């Protein structure tokens, strides 16, 4: 395999993978020694650094993954938003989504402890809208279900990966943009009407300040 062929193969594998691909995985897949794979990766990563490229390959979590460049995030979000019909969420649902986004994976009791209200109804709504999904069960008494954001969440918010989650200050602005500005914020449903008003930014800040849960297995 020539150097050009190796770089092409590595590029294709990284592009096709959902998770960061390690050097060992790339070496096994191509049948090439790891030192040669690392050298080819260095050249491949460097080739995407030029300003004209809209994506880049980053070393993350022990592997390599494609990401859109930061300067193109806004136009990517607009494009993805245009592909999907507007999604309306109540403010309580948006606040709960903020908690899950920054604490994930999280159980319903953990979410409710942060928000201070019963969140069973809004969690069900977020599941129905495919913005969150289950992530196994927490290994504690009762083995409560863990929840995390979904691929649909990433697509709606124009994110390539959870590493691209915005700062807490930017979350509400990003959420409103993803949901179609204020038009995406639906009136509170009857079951949510008694929940206290709290900004998604405050809910996310509370989640970020709490200790994250650790999943075990998948239900």
Secondary structure by P-SEA (a helix, b strand, c coil): ccaaaaaaaaaaaaaaccccccaaaaaaaacccaaaaaaaaaaaaaaaccccccbbbbbcccbbbbbccccaaaaaaaaaaaaccbbbbcaaaaaaaaaaaacccccaaaaaaaaccccaaaaaaaaaacccccccccccccccbbbbbcaaaaaaaccccccccccccaaaaaaaaaaccccccccccccccccccccaaaaaaaaaacbbbbbcccc
